[in-house]
Amino acid sequence: MLHSATPTRRQLFALGAGGAAAASLAACGGPSSGSSSGDSITYWSNWKEGESQQAVMKAAVAAFEEESGITVNVEWQGRQVTQKIVPALNTPQVPDIIDGAFAKLAPVLAATGQVLPLDDLFASEVEGEAITDIIPEKFRSESTMQDGSPWLLPTFLTSEAIWYDAGENPEISEAPPANWEEFIALLEDLKSQGRTPLAADGDIGGYNVLWFQSLYLRLTGVGGLNELVSDKSGALWDGDAALEAARCVEQIVQGGYLIPGYDASKWPAQQQAWATNDAALLLNGSWIPTETAPYATKDFEYASFPMPSPDPSGETIMRAEPTGFVIPLQAKNPEAAAEFAKFLLRMEFQEKIAAEAGQIPIREGIETIPELADISAAIDAADNTYLAADGVTYSGYMETVMQPLNDELFLGKIGAEEFISAMKEAQIAYWEAQL
């Protein structure tokens, strides 16, 4: 759970600053409440013009405008929206609503107390159904709460898995590796056939670190990585789980399984090589079918399996990261913005998010595209789910501490023991610098 050091909008309302707007947001369950505080909102979008997701959002904007009479002034900012929002927060240019992934929005908005609590929005209905029934409880974890209040309205999920071409590798579809030992056996078998087992774009630290993070979480359970990173003494890095996860990464590197040149490549060269079957497997996100489809081999059959665990006796877990809407604390028309956010939970647009945007909708019971069938089934079957980086939102930690040292491990510059020692030292220094 995130805790804000600054007063929340609700607290400000309680002090009498903006009471009229608060009352209006509380009434957002009514179909016409959005227009009561203004006839336009400004929406900064995480999508860029031309993307399939943007086309779905554009259609939603048009339908919302026609039904509500509220004009939505959209700025298609793309993935840089979170970087652009920070300098705009205390200016007249602050938007009424933005969208993005939890991992992008949490550090810059929620952790700094710059978002509006959405209790009233979550207490309302969409097409006669309670939002708390539409959004499964397992995707409303404490990590998406700030001071006990929800701050993000999710519309779809992203996840990660190990991807392959089922047409080229039918034996994997028949018997995907159930644990780390079987996974290494698969890599050895591919290698013995003269094939390259794994592709990786080594210049993307956020991709490289997925190996250590995913393995560590499967050894410790959901919350384990967050606990490791939050340990100001660094003592948890001396535990068996950290070393075992690091040794698994080292095994991948030293086993000769990775595509030649991965350590000096530029994204997306290696995922392009994977999509043309120059390598069999790729660890990546649920966006990879949509992202690689323009250059993938004809008839490429996207399939995936979860990261095999070094400890198969533990619970099965899958990443399920919400992407959705937040309303900045300084939004001028929060009630109309809330109405717009709710619009994307309608069945019509949830089905479009699945079928046309190629995403995993937040509503259950909607069929995804075939390329996401395996990863969606794995999320449904998992005992538990976790956020990207296990919900770690400490400012600069991933970028300046974990990813740089993990890159050295993943690129073969240091071994597992040296990585553990360096991480412990760097983490202690990070926390000392926060005092």
C-alpha positions in Angstrom: 0.0 0.0 0.0 1.3 3.4 -0.9 1.3 6.2 1.7 1.2 9.9 0.7 3.2 12.5 2.5 1.0 15.2 1.2 -2.7 15.7 1.9 -5.0 13.8 -0.5 -7.7 15.6 -2.5 -10.2 14.0 -0.1 -8.4 15.5 2.9 -8.3 18.9 1.2 -12.0 18.6 0.5 -12.6 17.8 4.2 -10.9 21.1 4.9 -13.3 22.9 2.7 -11.0 23.4 -0.3 -13.1 22.2 -3.3 -16.1 20.9 -1.5 -18.4 21.4 -4.5 -16.2 19.3 -6.8 -16.1 16.6 -4.1 -19.8 16.4 -4.0 -19.9 16.2 -7.7 -17.5 13.3 -7.9 -19.5 11.5 -5.2 -22.4 11.6 -7.6 -20.6 10.1 -10.5 -22.8 7.0 -10.5 -25.5 9.0 -12.3 -25.3 9.2 -16.1 -25.5 13.0 -16.3 -23.3 13.9 -13.3 -20.2 14.3 -15.5 -21.7 17.3 -17.3 -22.6 19.1 -14.1 -19.1 20.5 -13.4 -18.0 21.4 -16.9 -18.6 20.5 -20.5 -15.1 19.4 -21.4 -12.1 17.5 -20.1 -8.5 17.1 -21.1 -7.2 13.6 -21.5 -3.5 12.7 -21.9 -3.2 9.3 -23.5 -0.6 6.7 -23.1 -1.2 5.7 -26.8 0.1 7.1 -30.0 -1.9 7.8 -33.1 -1.9 4.7 -35.4 -1.7 2.1 -32.6 -4.6 -0.4 -32.4 -5.1 0.6 -28.7 -5.4 4.3 -29.8 -8.1 3.4 -32.3 -10.2 1.8 -29.6 -9.7 4.8 -27.3 -10.6 7.2 -30.1 -13.8 5.3 -30.7 -14.6 5.4 -27.0 -14.0 9.1 -26.9 -16.4 9.7 -29.8 -19.1 7.5 -28.2 -18.7 9.2 -24.8 -18.9 12.7 -26.3 -22.1 11.8 -28.2 -23.8 10.3 -25.2 -22.6 12.7 -22.4 -22.3 16.0 -24.3 -18.9 16.4 -22.7 -16.0 17.2 -25.1 -12.9 15.2 -24.6 -9.8 17.1 -25.6 -7.3 14.3 -26.3 -3.6 14.6 -26.5 -2.0 11.3 -27.8 1.2 11.6 -25.8 2.4 8.0 -26.1 4.6 6.3 -23.6 6.3 9.6 -22.5 3.1 10.7 -20.8 4.4 10.0 -17.3 7.5 12.0 -17.9 5.5 14.9 -19.3 2.9 14.9 -16.5 5.3 15.7 -13.7 6.3 19.2 -14.8 2.6 19.9 -15.7 1.2 19.0 -12.3 1.3 22.4 -10.7 0.6 24.4 -13.9 -2.7 25.4 -15.6 -1.9 22.7 -18.2 -2.5 19.7 -15.8 -4.9 17.3 -17.6 -8.1 16.0 -16.0 -7.3 12.4 -16.7 -4.4 10.3 -18.0 -3.9 6.6 -18.6 -0.9 4.2 -18.2 0.5 1.2 -16.5 0.7 0.8 -12.8 4.5 0.6 -12.9 4.7 3.9 -14.7 2.1 5.9 -12.8 2.7 4.7 -9.3 6.2 6.2 -8.7 5.4 9.6 -10.2 1.8 10.2 -9.2 0.5 7.8 -6.4 3.7 7.7 -4.3 3.9 11.5 -4.4 0.3 12.0 -3.4 -0.7 13.6 -6.8 -3.7 11.5 -7.5 -7.4 11.8 -6.6 -8.8 9.0 -4.4 -11.4 7.0 -6.4 -13.5 5.6 -3.6 -16.7 7.1 -5.0 -16.0 5.9 -8.5 -15.4 2.4 -7.3 -18.7 2.6 -5.3 -20.6 3.3 -8.5 -22.0 1.2 -11.3 -21.5 0.6 -15.0 -24.5 -0.6 -17.0 -26.2 -1.6 -13.7 -23.3 -3.6 -12.4 -21.1 -2.6 -9.4 -17.6 -1.7 -10.5 -16.3 -3.8 -7.6 -18.0 -6.8 -9.2 -16.7 -5.9 -12.7 -13.1 -5.7 -11.5 -12.1 -9.0 -9.8 -10.9 -8.6 -6.3 -7.6 -10.3 -7.0 -6.7 -7.4 -9.3 -7.5 -4.8 -6.6 -4.5 -5.5 -4.4 -3.3 -3.2 -1.6 -0.5 -2.0 -3.9 -3.1 -0.2 -6.0 -4.3 1.7 -2.9 -3.1 5.0 -1.5 -3.8 5.7 2.1 -6.6 3.1 1.9 -8.2 4.5 -1.2 -8.0 3.2 -4.8 -6.2 5.6 -7.1 -6.2 3.6 -10.4 -9.2 2.4 -12.4 -7.9 -0.6 -14.4 -9.2 -1.3 -17.9 -6.8 -4.1 -18.9 -3.9 -6.3 -17.7 -0.4 -6.9 -19.0 1.6 -10.0 -18.1 4.8 -11.7 -19.0 5.7 -15.2 -20.1 8.2 -17.2 -22.3 7.0 -17.0 -25.9 7.5 -19.4 -28.8 6.1 -20.4 -32.2 3.7 -23.3 -31.6 3.8 -24.3 -35.3 7.6 -24.5 -35.2 7.7 -26.1 -31.8 4.7 -28.4 -31.3 6.6 -30.5 -28.7 6.6 -27.5 -26.4 2.8 -27.1 -26.7 2.4 -30.8 -25.9 4.6 -30.6 -22.8 5.7 -27.1 -21.7 8.4 -27.2 -19.0 6.9 -27.5 -15.5 10.0 -26.5 -13.5 13.4 -25.1 -13.9 15.1 -28.5 -14.4 12.8 -29.3 -17.3 13.3 -25.8 -18.8 17.1 -26.3 -18.8 16.5 -29.7 -20.4 14.5 -28.0 -23.1 17.2 -25.5 -23.8 19.8 -28.3 -24.0 17.6 -30.2 -26.5 17.1 -27.1 -28.7 20.9 -26.5 -28.6 21.6 -30.1 -29.5 19.4 -29.6 -32.6 21.7 -26.8 -33.7 19.0 -24.2 -32.8 19.4 -21.0 -30.8 17.3 -21.5 -27.6 16.8 -17.9 -26.4 16.6 -14.4 -27.8 17.1 -11.3 -25.7 17.6 -7.6 -26.4 20.3 -7.1 -23.9 20.3 -3.3 -24.0 16.8 -3.2 -22.4 17.5 -3.4 -18.6 13.8 -3.7 -17.9 13.6 -6.9 -19.9 16.9 -8.4 -18.6 15.8 -8.0 -15.0 12.6 -10.0 -15.6 14.6 -13.2 -15.3 15.9 -12.5 -11.7 12.7 -10.9 -10.5 10.4 -13.7 -11.8 12.6 -16.4 -10.5 13.0 -14.8 -7.1 9.2 -14.3 -6.7 8.7 -18.0 -7.5 11.1 -18.9 -4.7 9.7 -16.5 -2.1 6.1 -15.9 -3.2 4.2 -12.6 -4.0 5.6 -9.8 -1.9 9.0 -11.3 -1.6 10.8 -9.0 -4.0 9.2 -6.0 -2.4 10.4 -7.1 1.0 13.9 -7.7 -0.4 14.1 -4.3 -1.9 12.6 -2.6 1.2 15.2 -4.1 3.5 17.4 -1.1 4.4 20.0 -3.4 6.0 20.5 -5.4 2.8 20.5 -8.6 5.0 17.9 -10.3 2.9 20.4 -10.4 0.0 22.3 -13.0 2.1 19.3 -15.4 1.9 19.3 -18.6 -0.1 16.5 -17.4 -2.5 18.5 -14.4 -3.8 21.5 -16.5 -4.6 19.5 -19.3 -6.1 17.7 -16.9 -8.4 20.9 -15.3 -9.4 22.5 -18.6 -10.1 19.6 -19.5 -12.4 20.3 -16.4 -14.4 24.0 -17.2 -14.4 23.1 -20.7 -15.7 21.3 -19.1 -18.7 24.2 -16.9 -19.5 27.0 -19.5 -19.1 25.0 -22.3 -20.7 25.4 -20.7 -24.2 21.6 -20.6 -24.7 21.3 -16.9 -25.6 21.4 -15.7 -29.2 24.9 -14.5 -30.3 25.3 -10.8 -30.0 22.5 -10.3 -27.5 25.0 -8.4 -25.2 25.7 -5.8 -27.8 22.5 -5.5 -29.7 20.0 -2.7 -30.0 16.3 -3.3 -29.5 14.3 -4.6 -31.3 16.9 -6.6 -33.3 16.8 -9.7 -31.1 13.0 -9.9 -30.8 12.8 -9.5 -34.5 15.2 -12.4 -34.8 13.0 -14.4 -32.5 9.9 -13.5 -34.6 11.6 -14.9 -37.7 12.5 -18.1 -35.9 16.2 -17.4 -35.6 15.7 -18.2 -31.9 13.1 -20.5 -30.3 12.1 -18.7 -27.1 11.7 -15.1 -25.8 10.9 -13.9 -22.3 8.7 -10.8 -22.8 5.3 -9.2 -22.1 1.8 -9.8 -23.3 2.2 -7.0 -25.8 4.8 -9.0 -27.8 2.3 -10.6 -30.3 0.9 -7.2 -31.3 4.4 -5.6 -31.3 6.1 -8.3 -33.4 3.2 -9.1 -35.8 4.3 -6.7 -38.5 7.6 -8.5 -39.1 6.9 -12.0 -37.8 7.3 -15.1 -40.0 4.1 -15.9 -41.9 1.8 -18.2 -40.0 3.8 -17.6 -36.7 1.6 -19.3 -34.0 2.1 -17.3 -30.8 2.1 -19.4 -27.7 3.6 -19.1 -24.2 4.2 -20.8 -20.9 4.9 -19.2 -17.5 8.4 -18.8 -16.1 9.3 -22.3 -14.7 9.9 -22.3 -11.0 13.1 -23.6 -9.4 10.8 -24.7 -6.5 7.7 -26.3 -8.1 6.3 -27.1 -4.6 5.4 -23.4 -4.1 2.2 -21.7 -5.2 1.7 -20.8 -8.9 2.0 -17.1 -9.6 1.6 -14.9 -12.6 2.2 -11.2 -13.3 -1.1 -9.3 -13.8 -0.3 -5.6 -14.0 -3.3 -3.2 -14.3 -3.3 -0.4 -16.9 -5.9 2.2 -16.5 -6.9 5.7 -15.6 -5.9 8.1 -12.9 -7.2 11.6 -12.1 -4.6 14.1 -11.0 -5.1 15.9 -7.7 -5.3 19.2 -9.5 -7.7 18.1 -12.2 -10.3 20.8 -13.0 -13.1 18.5 -13.9 -12.6 15.3 -11.9 -16.2 14.2 -11.9 -16.5 14.3 -15.8 -13.1 12.6 -16.0 -14.4 9.8 -13.7 -17.4 9.4 -16.0 -15.1 9.0 -19.0 -13.0 6.4 -17.1 -16.1 4.4 -16.3 -17.1 4.3 -20.0 -14.1 2.0 -20.8 -15.5 -0.6 -18.4 -18.6 -1.1 -20.5 -18.8 -4.5 -22.1 -18.7 -3.0 -25.6 -15.3 -1.4 -25.1 -13.9 -4.2 -23.0 -14.6 -6.5 -25.9 -12.9 -4.0 -28.3 -9.9 -3.9 -25.9 -9.6 -7.7 -26.3 -10.4 -8.2 -29.9 -9.1 -5.0 -31.6 -6.4 -3.8 -29.2 -5.0 -7.2 -28.5 -5.0 -6.8 -24.7 -6.3 -8.8 -21.7 -9.5 -7.0 -20.6 -10.0 -6.4 -16.8 -13.5 -7.9 -17.1 -13.7 -11.7 -16.8 -15.5 -13.8 -19.3 -14.3 -12.0 -22.4 -12.4 -14.1 -24.9 -8.9 -12.8 -25.8 -7.3 -13.0 -29.2 -5.8 -16.5 -29.8 -2.3 -15.2 -29.4 -3.0 -14.4 -25.7 -5.0 -17.6 -24.9 -2.1 -19.3 -23.1 -1.1 -16.3 -21.0 -4.7 -15.5 -20.1 -5.3 -19.1 -19.1 -2.2 -19.0 -16.9 -3.4 -15.9 -15.1 -6.8 -17.5 -14.5 -5.2 -20.7 -13.2 -2.6 -19.0 -11.0 -2.9 -19.3 -7.2 -1.8 -15.7 -6.9 -0.8 -12.7 -9.1 1.8 -10.0 -8.7 2.5 -6.5 -10.1 5.5 -5.6 -12.3 8.6 -5.6 -10.0 6.3 -6.9 -7.3 4.9 -3.4 -6.9 8.2 -1.7 -6.0 7.8 2.1 -6.6 10.8 3.5 -4.8 12.0 6.5 -6.8 15.1 5.6 -8.9 15.7 2.3 -7.3 15.2 0.1 -10.3 16.9 2.4 -12.7 20.0 3.2 -10.6 20.4 0.1 -8.4 18.9 -3.2 -9.6 18.8 -2.9 -13.4 22.5 -1.7 -13.8 23.9 -4.5 -11.6 21.5 -7.1 -13.1 22.6 -6.0 -16.6 26.2 -7.0 -15.5 24.9 -10.4 -14.4 22.7 -11.0 -17.5 25.4 -9.8 -19.9 28.0 -12.1 -18.3 30.3 -9.5 -16.8 29.9 -10.7 -13.2 28.8 -14.0 -11.6 26.0 -14.7 -9.2 28.0 -14.3 -6.0 29.4 -11.0 -7.1 26.0 -9.8 -8.1 24.6 -10.6 -4.7 27.4 -8.8 -2.9 27.1 -5.7 -5.2 23.3 -5.6 -4.8 23.6 -5.6 -1.0 26.1 -2.8 -1.0 24.3 -0.7 -3.5 20.9 -1.2 -1.7 22.3 -0.1 1.6 23.8 3.0 -0.1 20.5 3.7 -1.8 18.6 3.7 1.5 21.2 5.7 3.3 20.9 8.4 0.6 17.1 8.6 1.2 17.6 9.8 4.8 
